[in-house]
């Protein structure tokens, strides 16, 4: 990885609700969420809906389509615009489709 790019990257390993309550999501350019089948917890959803100068892009990986629909409805009604949604079989031989949704700010 190019050193100049590496200096711009950070990776957080903490429960999503903890990161959301600290207000750290407002400082990210891109957020990737991969919640459990039940979807985003209330603290994370609330943080993603709060007005902020950042993030500019949200990538949502979902294994629970019903929760994804519910969360996307809330996100799009708030500050996000749905750019695209794709289905992927991430585990060869599985009959389960993971859904990848990409959202931009500006909903």
N, C-alpha and C positions, 0 to 999 in steps of 0.2 A: 504494500500500500504506500502510495506517495506520502512523504512526510508532511507536506503542506495540507493534504487532505486529512491525514490521520489526526492532525492538531484540531481539526474542526469537528471530529466525531466524538461522541460519547455514548456509553452504553450503561443502562441502569439495571441492576439486578435487585429488585425490591418488589414487594407486593404492589400491584397497580394502585390500590386504594391509598397506600402510604404516599406514593409519588404524587398522586392527584391532590391529596390533602395538603401536602407541602407546597403546592402551587408550581411544581417543576414542569408540568405539561405546557404552561404558558411560554416557556423559554425554548421549546423544541421547534425545529423547522419541520421535521417529519416525525410522526408518531406511528408506531406499528403496534396494534393490539391483536391478541390471539386469546380471547377469553374462553372460559369453559363453555360447555353446551348451553348453559343458562344465560349467557350473554354478559354484557358489561355490568359491573356493580354500579350502584347508584352514585357513589363518590366519583368514579371515573366518568360516567356519563355527564354528571353535573359539571365537572371540570372541563370536559370537551365542549360543552355548550356555553361556558362563560366567555364573554368577550375578551379577547387577548390579541396582542400584536402578532403572535405566532400561536400555534403552528400553521404552516401553509398547506400541509398535506397530511391526510390520515389514511393509513392502510389497515383494513380490518380483515383478519383471517377468521373464518367462522366454520365450526363443525356443527352448529345448531341453527338451522335455517329459520325456525320460528323466532328465535331470539334475535337473529340478524335482522329480520324484517322489522321487529319492534324497535331495535336500536337505530336502524337506518331511518325509520320514520321520525324518530325524535331528533336525530342529528340533522336531517334535511329540513325539518321544521325550524331548526335553530340556525346556526351559522355556517353550515356545510352544504356543499353542492356535490351530488353524486356524479363522478366522472365515468366510472365503468364498474361492472361486476362480471366476474369470470368464475366458472366452475372448474375445479382441478381434482383429479384422482392423485393424491399425494402418496398413497400407499399401494404399490402395485399388487394386484390381486384382490384388493378390497372393493366392496360394492358401495363405498361411501364417498360422496363428493364433498370436498372442502370448497367453501366459497370465499373468493377474494374480492373485496370491494375497495375501490380507491375513491377518496373524497378530497375535494379541494375546498379551501376556505371561500366564503362568499355566498352562503346560502340565503 
